[in-house]
């Protein structure tokens, strides 16, 4: 979708008048009298509390014309701004239903102070517009391809206009959606790195650890997961240096990047296995976040680290019962090769902790099916050793409507990981608390650094779509963490 700013409309544009308080249709000089009458009659019937999206057909010179009106409710505070983005998504759905290609979006308010509201609404339209259809040769779906914004009262500042036209707020989210949507024959560890090279153009530096380097570092937990695949593993480190003080501790975000997960020797059932192309969702979010902070020139020093592997069964694959020595020196008995994400994260968490000494670490992973049983497709599971980080993330969760819910970790859960053969086992062998014990496993590799683990297995992909996305990859986590950084560390 292309978004531009114009001063006039043409005959092919479908008119969409957007306002939240009041509108004086007589001030819109380029509208004909019939359109003005339609606007006056409709808006005079709306209550102040109404939220409306309607299209009106009317006759003009023996031709049928149409115009759409959209009235939204003004948010009471910053926490409610996500509702405007959701309203923007509804607007796009409506426009597609009436089959329009080019839209002239007229900002009709008399109020000159609502630039943030309009930005959120347009951002919501843009967020919802994403579709992954690059492999379709025939598409029958109606799509809005052009939005021409006509700012009658000069509400929007030049800075906000640039943010909208440059898609500063959505490019990172769309990168995440691209990554999770690509099939595994296209996106594997080395290709993931290639997809992310786009970030170099905006100042993100990228360092890649190959298998030789990982072996020298002792990343045997991660390498054990990938040894059954012909696709070599990679660890990618992305760096954004926005703070001139080079001694400033970086903020660290770590992602699980299993580009396809068969389960390995502990192979998954065939039904639904195709979904495992998005088992690299955590790595996708970290990449999208790094792109977002660079595009808006964040004033923080930020590290993004992702462990990239493919989990496949072959004659060289890791076996249930194998013991591996992680980079930390701790040994792990691998009882189930399908509990592989925690093995990948264990080495990457330890590497980031030791090398960068970050202010905190937040990891994201499509880690457990158990989190979907607990929280469905609405909430990500949150686990932490630091109450301050939890409170900060809860606030950003409310402001973005990317919902998180904290679950417990404690010493009693930790004991379930103890093992007779090694320092720990990668599954407990018990039926309950699967997401909790997975988080407890990760905690053994973070030391005393403030840490949050987000299990995003239920929210990375949506079969029915969300307020901000069509069915498919949601990009959940990019908006949440970008907001978290802006609110607390800039």
C-alpha positions as CSV (number, residue, x, y, z in Angstrom):
1,X,0.0,0.0,0.0
2,X,1.3,3.4,-1.0
3,X,0.5,6.3,1.3
4,X,0.9,9.9,0.1
5,X,-0.3,13.4,1.0
6,X,-2.3,15.3,-1.5
7,X,-4.3,18.6,-1.8
8,X,-7.0,17.4,-4.1
9,X,-8.8,14.3,-5.3
10,X,-9.5,12.8,-8.7
11,X,-12.5,11.1,-10.1
12,X,-11.1,7.6,-9.5
13,X,-10.6,8.1,-5.7
14,X,-13.1,6.8,-3.3
15,X,-13.7,9.5,-0.7
16,X,-13.3,8.5,3.0
17,X,-14.0,11.3,5.5
18,X,-12.6,10.6,8.9
19,X,-13.3,12.6,12.0
20,X,-13.9,12.2,15.8
21,X,-15.6,15.4,17.0
22,X,-17.3,17.6,14.4
23,X,-16.9,18.3,10.7
24,X,-17.9,21.3,8.6
25,X,-18.6,19.8,5.1
26,X,-18.9,23.3,3.6
27,X,-15.2,23.8,4.2
28,X,-14.4,21.0,1.8
29,X,-14.3,23.0,-1.4
30,X,-13.7,20.2,-3.8
31,X,-16.8,18.2,-2.8
32,X,-20.0,18.6,-4.8
33,X,-23.3,19.6,-3.2
34,X,-24.7,16.1,-3.3
35,X,-21.7,14.8,-1.3
36,X,-22.0,17.6,1.2
37,X,-25.7,16.9,1.8
38,X,-24.9,13.2,2.4
39,X,-22.2,14.2,4.9
40,X,-24.5,16.7,6.7
41,X,-27.4,14.3,7.0
42,X,-25.3,11.4,8.3
43,X,-23.1,13.3,10.8
44,X,-26.0,15.1,12.3
45,X,-27.5,11.7,13.2
46,X,-24.5,10.4,15.0
47,X,-24.2,10.7,18.8
48,X,-20.9,11.9,20.2
49,X,-20.2,8.5,21.6
50,X,-20.8,6.7,18.3
51,X,-18.1,4.9,16.4
52,X,-19.3,4.5,12.8
53,X,-18.0,3.3,9.5
54,X,-20.6,3.6,6.7
55,X,-20.7,4.0,2.9
56,X,-23.5,5.9,1.3
57,X,-24.5,5.6,-2.4
58,X,-26.2,8.6,-4.0
59,X,-27.1,9.9,-7.5
60,X,-25.2,12.7,-9.2
61,X,-26.0,13.6,-12.8
62,X,-27.6,10.2,-13.5
63,X,-24.5,8.4,-12.1
64,X,-24.3,6.5,-8.8
65,X,-21.5,7.7,-6.6
66,X,-20.4,6.6,-3.1
67,X,-18.7,8.2,-0.1
68,X,-17.6,6.6,3.2
69,X,-17.8,8.2,6.6
70,X,-15.8,7.1,9.6
71,X,-16.3,8.5,13.1
72,X,-14.0,7.3,15.8
73,X,-14.1,8.0,19.5
74,X,-11.3,10.2,20.9
75,X,-8.9,8.2,23.3
76,X,-9.0,9.3,26.9
77,X,-5.3,8.6,27.5
78,X,-2.2,7.0,25.9
79,X,-3.3,3.5,27.0
80,X,-6.3,3.7,24.6
81,X,-4.3,4.7,21.5
82,X,-4.2,1.1,20.3
83,X,-7.9,1.3,19.9
84,X,-7.4,3.8,17.1
85,X,-5.0,1.4,15.3
86,X,-7.7,-1.3,15.7
87,X,-10.2,1.1,14.2
88,X,-7.9,1.7,11.3
89,X,-7.9,-2.0,10.7
90,X,-11.7,-2.0,10.7
91,X,-11.6,0.8,8.1
92,X,-9.4,-1.2,5.8
93,X,-11.7,-4.2,6.1
94,X,-14.6,-2.1,5.2
95,X,-12.9,-0.5,2.2
96,X,-11.9,-3.9,0.8
97,X,-15.5,-5.2,1.2
98,X,-16.8,-2.3,-1.0
99,X,-14.0,-3.1,-3.5
100,X,-12.1,0.2,-3.8
101,X,-8.5,0.5,-5.1
102,X,-7.6,4.1,-4.4
103,X,-8.8,6.1,-1.4
104,X,-8.8,9.8,-0.7
105,X,-8.8,9.9,3.1
106,X,-10.0,13.4,4.2
107,X,-9.2,14.4,7.7
108,X,-12.3,16.5,8.4
109,X,-11.9,17.5,12.0
110,X,-12.1,21.2,13.1
111,X,-9.8,20.2,16.0
112,X,-6.2,21.1,15.1
113,X,-4.7,19.1,18.0
114,X,-5.3,15.5,17.1
115,X,-2.2,14.6,15.0
116,X,-1.4,11.7,17.3
117,X,-4.8,10.2,16.9
118,X,-4.7,10.5,13.1
119,X,-1.2,8.9,13.0
120,X,-2.5,6.0,15.1
121,X,-5.5,5.5,12.8
122,X,-3.4,5.6,9.6
123,X,-0.8,3.3,11.3
124,X,-3.6,0.8,12.0
125,X,-4.6,0.8,8.3
126,X,-1.1,0.2,7.3
127,X,-0.6,-2.6,9.9
128,X,-3.7,-4.4,8.7
129,X,-2.8,-4.0,5.0
130,X,0.1,-6.5,5.1
131,X,-0.4,-9.7,3.2
132,X,2.1,-12.4,2.3
133,X,1.2,-13.3,-1.2
134,X,4.5,-13.2,-3.0
135,X,4.1,-16.8,-4.2
136,X,0.6,-16.4,-5.6
137,X,0.4,-16.1,-9.3
138,X,-3.3,-15.3,-9.3
139,X,-5.0,-13.2,-6.6
140,X,-8.7,-12.4,-6.5
141,X,-8.5,-10.5,-3.2
142,X,-9.6,-6.9,-3.3
143,X,-6.9,-4.7,-1.9
144,X,-6.6,-1.0,-1.3
145,X,-3.4,0.0,-3.1
146,X,-3.3,3.8,-2.7
147,X,-4.2,6.0,0.3
148,X,-4.1,9.7,-0.4
149,X,-4.3,11.7,2.8
150,X,-5.9,15.2,2.5
151,X,-5.2,17.1,5.7
152,X,-7.7,20.0,5.4
153,X,-6.7,21.8,8.6
154,X,-3.0,21.1,8.5
155,X,-3.2,18.9,11.6
156,X,-0.3,16.6,10.8
157,X,3.3,17.9,11.4
158,X,6.0,17.3,8.8
159,X,7.7,14.8,11.1
160,X,4.5,12.7,11.4
161,X,4.0,12.9,7.7
162,X,7.5,11.5,7.1
163,X,6.9,8.7,9.7
164,X,3.7,7.7,7.8
165,X,5.1,7.9,4.2
166,X,8.4,6.2,5.2
167,X,6.4,3.5,7.1
168,X,8.8,4.0,10.0
169,X,6.4,2.3,12.4
170,X,5.6,-0.7,10.3
171,X,8.7,-1.8,8.4
172,X,10.2,-3.7,11.3
173,X,6.8,-5.4,12.0
174,X,6.6,-6.3,8.3
175,X,10.1,-7.8,8.3
176,X,9.1,-10.0,11.2
177,X,5.9,-11.1,9.3
178,X,8.0,-11.8,6.2
179,X,10.4,-14.0,8.2
180,X,7.8,-16.1,9.9
181,X,5.8,-16.5,6.6
182,X,8.6,-17.7,4.4
183,X,8.6,-21.5,3.8
184,X,11.5,-23.4,5.2
185,X,12.9,-24.3,1.8
186,X,13.4,-20.6,1.2
187,X,14.3,-19.5,4.8
188,X,16.9,-21.5,6.6
189,X,19.7,-20.2,8.9
190,X,22.0,-18.7,6.4
191,X,19.1,-17.2,4.4
192,X,17.7,-15.7,7.6
193,X,20.9,-13.7,7.8
194,X,20.6,-12.6,4.2
195,X,17.0,-11.4,4.8
196,X,18.3,-9.3,7.7
197,X,21.1,-7.6,5.7
198,X,18.5,-4.9,4.8
199,X,19.2,-3.5,8.3
200,X,22.7,-2.6,7.4
201,X,21.4,0.3,5.3
202,X,20.0,2.0,8.4
203,X,23.0,1.5,10.6
204,X,22.7,-1.9,12.2
205,X,25.9,-3.8,12.3
206,X,25.7,-7.6,11.9
207,X,28.1,-10.2,13.1
208,X,27.6,-13.9,12.2
209,X,29.1,-16.8,14.1
210,X,29.5,-19.9,11.9
211,X,29.7,-23.5,13.1
212,X,33.5,-23.4,13.4
213,X,33.4,-20.4,15.7
214,X,30.5,-21.8,17.7
215,X,32.4,-25.1,18.3
216,X,35.4,-23.1,19.5
217,X,33.1,-21.3,22.0
218,X,31.6,-24.5,23.2
219,X,28.1,-23.9,22.0
220,X,27.4,-27.6,22.0
221,X,23.8,-27.4,23.2
222,X,22.9,-25.3,20.1
223,X,25.0,-27.3,17.7
224,X,23.5,-30.6,18.9
225,X,20.0,-29.4,17.7
226,X,21.3,-28.7,14.2
227,X,23.5,-31.7,13.6
228,X,20.8,-33.7,11.8
229,X,20.3,-31.0,9.2
230,X,22.3,-30.3,6.0
231,X,21.7,-26.6,6.7
232,X,24.5,-25.2,8.9
233,X,23.6,-23.4,12.1
234,X,24.3,-19.7,12.7
235,X,24.3,-17.2,15.5
236,X,23.6,-13.7,14.3
237,X,24.4,-10.6,16.5
238,X,22.8,-7.3,15.5
239,X,24.0,-4.1,17.1
240,X,22.5,-0.6,17.2
241,X,24.6,2.1,18.9
242,X,22.4,5.0,19.6
243,X,24.0,6.2,22.8
244,X,27.2,8.2,22.3
245,X,28.4,6.9,25.7
246,X,30.1,3.8,24.6
247,X,30.3,2.6,28.2
248,X,26.6,2.5,28.5
249,X,25.3,-1.0,29.1
250,X,23.4,-2.3,26.1
251,X,19.8,-3.6,26.3
252,X,19.8,-7.2,25.0
253,X,17.1,-9.1,23.2
254,X,17.5,-12.8,22.3
255,X,15.4,-14.9,19.9
256,X,14.9,-18.6,19.2
257,X,15.4,-19.2,15.5
258,X,14.4,-22.8,14.6
259,X,13.7,-22.2,10.9
260,X,12.0,-25.6,10.8
261,X,11.2,-28.0,13.6
262,X,10.4,-31.6,12.8
263,X,11.0,-32.5,16.4
264,X,14.2,-34.4,15.3
265,X,14.3,-38.1,16.4
266,X,11.4,-37.3,18.8
267,X,9.5,-36.5,15.6
268,X,6.2,-34.6,15.7
269,X,2.9,-35.9,14.3
270,X,2.5,-35.0,10.6
271,X,-0.7,-33.1,11.1
272,X,0.1,-29.4,11.4
273,X,3.9,-29.9,11.0
274,X,3.8,-27.3,8.2
275,X,3.3,-24.7,10.9
276,X,6.8,-25.3,12.2
277,X,8.2,-23.0,9.6
278,X,7.4,-20.2,12.1
279,X,9.2,-21.8,15.0
280,X,11.8,-19.1,14.4
281,X,9.2,-16.5,15.5
282,X,11.3,-15.2,18.4
283,X,14.3,-14.6,16.2
284,X,11.9,-12.9,13.7
285,X,10.7,-10.5,16.5
286,X,14.2,-9.6,17.5
287,X,15.1,-8.8,13.9
288,X,12.0,-6.7,13.4
289,X,12.7,-4.9,16.7
290,X,16.3,-4.1,15.7
291,X,15.1,-2.7,12.4
292,X,12.4,-0.6,14.1
293,X,14.8,1.0,16.6
294,X,17.3,1.8,13.9
295,X,14.7,3.4,11.6
296,X,13.6,5.7,14.4
297,X,17.1,6.4,15.5
298,X,16.7,5.2,19.1
299,X,19.1,6.8,21.6
300,X,19.9,3.4,23.2
301,X,22.7,0.8,22.7
302,X,20.8,-2.4,21.8
303,X,22.0,-5.9,21.1
304,X,19.8,-8.4,19.2
305,X,21.1,-12.0,19.2
306,X,19.4,-15.0,17.5
307,X,20.3,-18.7,17.4
308,X,19.4,-20.1,14.0
309,X,19.1,-23.8,13.4
310,X,17.0,-26.4,11.6
311,X,15.9,-29.4,13.6
312,X,15.8,-32.5,11.4
313,X,16.1,-36.3,11.8
314,X,18.8,-38.2,10.0
315,X,21.7,-40.6,10.7
316,X,23.7,-37.9,12.4
317,X,20.8,-36.4,14.4
318,X,20.9,-36.0,18.1
319,X,19.3,-38.9,20.0
320,X,17.2,-39.0,23.1
321,X,19.5,-39.7,26.0
322,X,22.5,-37.9,24.5
323,X,24.4,-35.6,26.9
324,X,25.8,-32.3,25.7
325,X,28.0,-29.7,27.4
326,X,26.7,-26.2,27.0
327,X,28.8,-23.1,26.6
328,X,28.3,-22.4,30.3
329,X,30.0,-25.7,31.2
330,X,26.7,-27.1,32.5
331,X,25.8,-30.5,31.1
332,X,22.3,-31.4,29.7
333,X,20.7,-34.8,29.1
334,X,18.5,-34.5,26.1
335,X,15.5,-36.7,26.9
336,X,13.4,-35.2,24.1
337,X,14.9,-33.7,20.9
338,X,11.6,-31.8,20.3
339,X,12.4,-29.7,23.4
340,X,15.1,-28.0,21.3
341,X,14.4,-24.3,21.6
342,X,15.7,-24.1,25.2
343,X,19.0,-25.8,24.1
344,X,19.5,-23.1,21.4
345,X,18.6,-20.3,23.8
346,X,20.8,-21.7,26.6
347,X,24.0,-21.0,24.6
348,X,22.9,-17.7,23.2
349,X,21.8,-16.3,26.5
350,X,25.1,-17.3,28.1
351,X,27.1,-15.9,25.2
352,X,25.3,-12.5,25.4
353,X,25.6,-12.4,29.2
354,X,29.3,-13.1,29.2
355,X,30.3,-11.0,26.2
356,X,28.2,-7.9,26.5
357,X,27.3,-7.6,30.2
358,X,23.9,-6.1,29.3
359,X,21.6,-4.1,31.6
360,X,19.0,-6.8,31.1
361,X,18.1,-9.7,28.8
362,X,14.7,-10.4,27.3
363,X,14.3,-13.5,25.2
364,X,11.4,-14.5,22.9
365,X,10.6,-18.0,21.8
366,X,7.8,-20.1,20.4
367,X,8.9,-22.4,23.1
368,X,6.0,-24.6,24.3
369,X,2.6,-25.9,23.2
370,X,1.7,-25.8,26.9
371,X,1.5,-22.0,26.8
372,X,-1.2,-22.2,24.2
373,X,-3.2,-24.5,26.5
374,X,-2.7,-22.0,29.3
375,X,-3.2,-18.7,27.5
376,X,-4.6,-19.5,24.1
377,X,-3.9,-17.1,21.2
378,X,-4.4,-13.8,23.2
379,X,-1.5,-13.7,25.7
380,X,2.2,-14.4,25.6
381,X,3.5,-16.1,28.7
382,X,5.9,-13.9,30.7
383,X,8.5,-15.3,33.2
384,X,11.0,-13.2,35.0
385,X,13.5,-12.8,37.9
386,X,12.9,-9.0,38.0
387,X,9.7,-7.3,39.1
388,X,10.7,-3.9,37.6
389,X,11.0,-5.3,34.1
390,X,7.7,-7.0,34.5
391,X,5.9,-3.8,35.5
392,X,7.5,-1.9,32.6
393,X,6.4,-4.6,30.1
394,X,2.8,-4.7,31.6
395,X,2.5,-1.0,30.9
396,X,3.7,-1.3,27.3
397,X,1.4,-4.3,26.9
398,X,-1.6,-2.2,27.8
399,X,-0.5,0.6,25.4
400,X,0.0,-1.7,22.4
401,X,-2.6,-4.3,23.2
402,X,0.1,-7.0,22.7
403,X,-0.9,-8.8,25.8
404,X,1.4,-10.6,28.3
405,X,0.6,-12.6,31.4
406,X,3.1,-13.4,34.1
407,X,3.5,-17.0,35.3
408,X,5.6,-18.2,38.3
409,X,9.0,-19.7,38.5
410,X,10.5,-20.9,41.8
411,X,13.0,-23.4,43.3
412,X,10.5,-26.2,43.5
413,X,9.9,-26.1,39.8
414,X,13.7,-25.9,39.3
415,X,14.2,-29.1,41.2
416,X,12.2,-30.9,38.5
417,X,15.0,-30.4,36.1
418,X,17.6,-32.2,38.2
419,X,19.1,-35.3,36.6
420,X,21.0,-38.4,37.6
421,X,23.1,-38.5,34.5
422,X,24.0,-34.8,33.9
423,X,23.5,-31.4,35.6
424,X,20.0,-31.1,34.2
425,X,17.6,-32.7,31.7
426,X,15.8,-30.7,29.0
427,X,12.3,-32.0,30.0
428,X,11.0,-33.0,33.4
429,X,9.1,-36.1,32.4
430,X,6.1,-34.8,34.3
431,X,2.8,-33.8,32.7
432,X,2.2,-30.4,34.3
433,X,3.8,-26.9,34.1
434,X,5.5,-27.5,30.8
435,X,5.9,-23.8,30.0
436,X,7.1,-23.0,33.5
437,X,9.8,-25.7,33.7
438,X,11.0,-24.6,30.2
439,X,11.4,-21.1,31.5
440,X,13.1,-22.5,34.6
441,X,15.6,-24.3,32.4
442,X,16.5,-21.0,30.7
443,X,16.9,-19.3,34.0
444,X,19.9,-21.5,34.7
445,X,21.8,-19.7,31.9
446,X,21.1,-16.0,32.8
447,X,23.0,-15.7,36.1
448,X,22.1,-12.6,38.1
449,X,21.2,-10.4,35.2
450,X,17.6,-9.0,35.1
451,X,15.8,-11.3,32.7
452,X,12.4,-11.8,31.1
453,X,11.4,-14.8,29.0
454,X,8.4,-14.4,26.7
455,X,6.8,-17.6,25.4
456,X,5.1,-16.4,22.2
457,X,4.0,-19.8,20.8
458,X,0.3,-18.8,20.9
459,X,0.5,-15.3,19.5
460,X,3.1,-15.5,16.7
461,X,0.6,-16.8,14.1
462,X,-3.1,-16.3,13.8
463,X,-5.4,-18.4,11.7
464,X,-8.2,-15.9,11.9
465,X,-6.3,-12.6,12.1
466,X,-6.0,-10.0,14.8
467,X,-7.0,-6.3,15.2
468,X,-3.7,-5.4,13.6
469,X,-3.1,-8.3,11.1
470,X,-4.7,-10.6,8.6
471,X,-4.5,-14.3,9.1
472,X,-0.9,-15.4,9.2
473,X,2.1,-13.9,10.9
474,X,1.2,-11.3,13.5
475,X,4.6,-9.6,14.3
476,X,3.6,-9.8,17.9
477,X,6.3,-8.4,20.2
478,X,7.9,-5.8,17.9
479,X,5.4,-3.0,19.0
480,X,5.5,-4.2,22.6
481,X,9.3,-4.1,23.0
482,X,9.7,-0.9,20.9
483,X,7.2,0.9,23.2
484,X,9.0,-0.6,26.2
485,X,12.3,0.8,25.1
486,X,10.9,4.3,24.3
487,X,9.0,4.5,27.6
488,X,11.8,3.4,29.9
489,X,15.2,3.8,28.4
490,X,15.2,6.8,26.1
